[in-house]
Amino acid sequence: MMDLSEAIKSRRTCRAFTSKPVSEGLINEVLQLASRAPS
């Protein structure tokens, strides 16, 4: 399984979603990584 940073860097599109809840820690990590993305 690829880690979060690699998933973001690969820029794949996902159109299938699950009802599995997302932890607050994961949301914070995604937001921190997104803040470093070029505009």
DOSE-156170 format. One record per residue (C-alpha): x negated, y, z negated. Coordinates in Angstrom, 2 decimals. Each point is the difference from the previous one (the first is absolute). Layout:
      px      py      pz
       X       Y       Z
...
//
This chain:
      px      py      pz
    0.00    0.00    0.00
   -1.43    3.40    0.93
   -0.34    2.65   -2.68
    1.93    3.26    0.05
   -2.83    2.12    1.42
   -0.52   -2.39    2.93
    3.74   -0.14    0.67
    0.18    3.78    0.21
   -3.11    0.23    2.16
    1.37   -2.54    2.50
    3.09    2.21    0.56
    2.41   -2.82    0.74
    3.73    0.59    0.30
    2.32   -2.03   -2.22
    3.74   -0.01    0.65
    0.95   -2.88   -2.30
    0.55    0.80   -3.65
    0.74   -2.00   -3.13
    1.90    0.90   -3.15
   -3.11   -0.65   -2.11
   -0.66    3.03   -2.26
   -3.22    2.00    0.47
   -2.03    0.77   -3.12
   -0.66    3.59   -1.00
   -3.75   -0.71    0.10
    0.20   -1.12    3.62
    2.02    3.08    0.94
   -2.60    2.23   -1.66
   -2.82   -1.79    1.84
    1.77    0.46    3.35
    0.53    3.70   -0.70
   -3.66    0.48   -0.98
   -1.16   -1.69    3.21
    2.50    1.95    2.10
   -1.26    3.30   -1.42
   -3.40   -0.79    1.57
    1.43   -0.68    3.46
   -0.74    2.51    2.75
    2.84    2.36    0.82
//
